[in-house]
Amino acid sequence: MSENNQNEKDNESILSDLDDFLNFNDQSAKLTDKQMDALERYLDAHAAQNAMHLEVLDGFLCALITSPSPVSPEEYLPYIFGGKMPEFKNQEEADEIMGALKQHWEYIEAVLKRNNEYYPFLYADPDGKCSANEWAYGFILGMDLRRDAWKEMVETSKQEGLLTPILKLYSEYIPEVSGCQQIPAEEREEIVTTIVSNLPKIYAHFEEEREKNRKSSPLH
């Protein structure tokens, strides 16, 4: 068997092992610093292939988890790695990275399912301030995979709805399109605080629709 064929077979096996990726685990633990560092190093090493970094990834997963219409791992995982599944060096690396993604997903969902506040992963500048723009960008990327399902909430958020703070940060991230001016520091802090409060509300808002969609069109 050629090396390419072996890599394809290994990657198919890896993806197959994630068939329960969306299964809720109420006991899922937060990633350890060691796990987070390993995931961060891997994604940063593949930045040239447009792999997401951790802040974008966190926003992306939050959108997928709260989405009214579930998205299968086969559809969304390639986005994380820049458009296609990576060719891991070995099974140990695959288990480490894919296991960390699965655990992080389950941890976020466990927090939101309990109607608790989830504190996003945000990078800080040298002064310790978080812009949260790239987190919002990741969230919008996740929403875009099920744009029609989010349409009603987006329209509502034009009148200060649950998505408004995320949309504000996203608009600031793409000023050439939105024309949005820079958000003052004190307002930014309030926006981030509101996002933390709104995430469990977004999850709860779509819970009935999300479960109905899962039952009518199971992913696995």
C-alpha positions in Angstrom: 0.0 0.0 0.0 1.4 3.4 -0.9 2.0 6.1 1.7 -0.8 8.3 0.4 -3.3 5.4 0.4 -2.2 4.5 4.0 -2.7 8.2 5.1 -6.1 8.2 3.5 -7.1 5.0 5.3 -5.8 6.3 8.6 -7.7 9.6 8.2 -10.9 7.7 7.3 -10.4 5.6 10.5 -9.9 8.8 12.5 -13.1 10.3 11.2 -14.9 7.1 11.8 -13.8 7.1 15.4 -15.6 10.5 15.8 -19.0 9.1 15.0 -20.1 10.0 18.5 -18.6 13.5 18.3 -21.9 15.2 19.1 -23.0 12.8 21.9 -23.5 14.9 25.0 -21.3 14.0 27.9 -22.4 15.7 31.1 -19.1 14.8 32.8 -16.8 16.2 30.2 -13.9 18.0 31.7 -12.3 21.3 30.7 -9.1 20.8 28.7 -6.0 20.8 30.8 -3.2 23.4 30.1 -1.2 20.6 28.5 -4.0 19.6 26.2 -4.7 23.2 25.3 -1.0 23.8 24.6 -0.8 20.7 22.4 -3.8 21.8 20.4 -2.6 25.3 20.0 0.9 24.2 18.8 -0.7 21.9 16.3 -3.0 24.5 14.8 -0.3 27.2 14.8 2.1 24.8 13.0 -0.6 24.5 10.3 -1.4 28.2 10.0 0.1 28.2 6.5 -2.7 25.8 5.5 -5.2 28.2 7.0 -5.9 26.1 10.1 -7.9 28.1 12.7 -6.2 29.3 15.8 -7.7 28.7 19.2 -9.8 31.9 19.5 -11.4 31.4 16.1 -11.9 27.7 16.8 -13.6 28.5 20.1 -16.1 30.8 18.5 -16.7 28.4 15.6 -17.5 25.5 18.0 -19.8 27.7 20.1 -21.8 28.5 17.0 -22.0 24.8 16.0 -23.0 23.7 19.5 -25.8 26.3 19.8 -26.9 26.0 16.1 -30.6 25.2 15.6 -29.6 22.8 12.8 -26.8 20.3 13.7 -23.7 20.2 11.5 -21.9 16.8 11.1 -18.2 16.4 11.9 -17.6 15.4 8.3 -18.8 18.8 7.2 -17.2 21.1 9.8 -13.9 19.4 10.7 -12.2 20.3 7.4 -12.9 24.0 8.1 -10.9 23.8 11.3 -7.9 22.5 9.4 -8.0 24.9 6.5 -10.3 23.0 4.1 -9.4 19.4 4.4 -8.6 16.8 7.1 -5.0 16.8 8.1 -2.5 14.0 7.6 -1.4 13.3 11.1 2.1 11.9 11.7 0.8 8.9 13.6 -2.2 7.6 15.5 -0.9 9.1 18.8 -1.0 12.6 17.3 -4.4 12.0 15.8 -5.8 10.8 19.1 -4.3 13.8 20.9 -5.6 16.5 18.6 -9.0 15.0 17.7 -9.5 13.9 21.3 -8.9 17.5 22.5 -11.4 18.9 19.9 -14.0 16.3 21.0 -13.4 17.1 24.7 -13.5 20.8 24.2 -16.8 20.5 22.3 -18.3 18.4 25.0 -17.1 20.7 27.7 -18.7 23.8 26.1 -22.0 21.9 25.5 -22.0 20.6 29.1 -21.7 24.1 30.4 -24.4 25.6 28.1 -26.7 22.6 28.6 -26.7 23.3 32.4 -27.6 26.9 31.5 -24.3 28.1 32.9 -22.1 30.9 31.5 -19.3 29.7 29.3 -16.2 32.0 29.2 -14.7 31.9 25.7 -11.1 31.4 24.9 -9.7 34.9 24.0 -6.2 36.1 23.2 -5.1 39.2 25.0 -2.9 42.0 23.9 0.3 43.1 25.8 -1.9 45.2 28.1 -4.1 42.2 28.9 -7.0 43.4 26.9 -9.1 41.1 24.7 -10.6 42.4 21.5 -12.7 39.2 20.9 -13.0 40.1 17.2 -11.6 36.8 16.0 -13.8 34.8 18.4 -16.8 36.6 16.8 -15.4 35.9 13.4 -15.3 32.2 14.2 -18.8 32.2 15.5 -20.1 33.8 12.3 -18.2 31.2 10.3 -20.0 28.5 12.2 -23.4 30.2 11.7 -22.7 30.5 8.0 -22.8 26.7 7.7 -26.5 26.9 8.5 -27.3 30.4 7.5 -31.0 29.9 6.8 -31.5 28.3 10.3 -30.0 31.4 11.9 -31.8 33.9 9.8 -34.7 34.7 12.2 -32.3 35.4 15.1 -30.1 37.5 12.9 -33.0 39.6 11.9 -34.1 39.9 15.5 -30.6 41.0 16.5 -30.8 44.0 14.4 -33.0 45.3 17.2 -30.6 44.4 20.1 -31.2 40.7 20.1 -29.1 37.8 21.5 -26.6 38.0 18.6 -26.1 41.7 18.6 -22.8 41.8 20.6 -21.3 39.1 18.4 -22.4 40.9 15.2 -20.9 44.2 16.6 -17.5 42.6 17.1 -17.7 40.9 13.7 -18.5 44.1 12.0 -15.5 45.8 13.6 -13.4 42.9 12.4 -14.3 43.7 8.7 -14.5 47.5 8.6 -14.0 47.5 4.9 -17.3 45.8 4.5 -19.3 47.1 7.4 -17.8 50.6 7.8 -17.9 50.0 11.6 -15.8 52.3 13.7 -13.6 51.1 16.5 -15.4 50.1 19.6 -14.4 52.0 22.8 -12.6 49.9 25.4 -15.3 50.3 28.0 -18.0 49.3 25.6 -15.9 46.3 24.4 -15.7 44.9 27.9 -19.5 45.2 28.3 -20.0 43.5 24.9 -17.8 40.5 25.9 -19.7 40.3 29.2 -23.0 40.2 27.4 -21.8 37.5 25.0 -20.9 35.3 28.1 -24.5 35.9 29.4 -26.1 35.3 26.0 -24.5 32.1 25.0 -26.6 29.8 27.3 -29.7 31.8 26.2 -28.9 31.1 22.5 -28.4 27.4 23.3 -31.7 27.3 25.2 -33.6 29.2 22.6 -32.8 26.6 19.9 -32.9 23.5 22.1 -36.3 22.3 21.0 -35.6 23.0 17.3 -32.1 21.5 17.6 -33.4 18.2 19.1 -36.2 18.0 16.6 -33.7 18.4 13.7 -31.4 15.8 15.2 -34.2 13.2 15.4 -35.6 13.9 11.9 -32.2 13.9 10.3 -29.7 12.1 12.5 -26.1 12.8 11.9 -24.8 9.3 12.8 
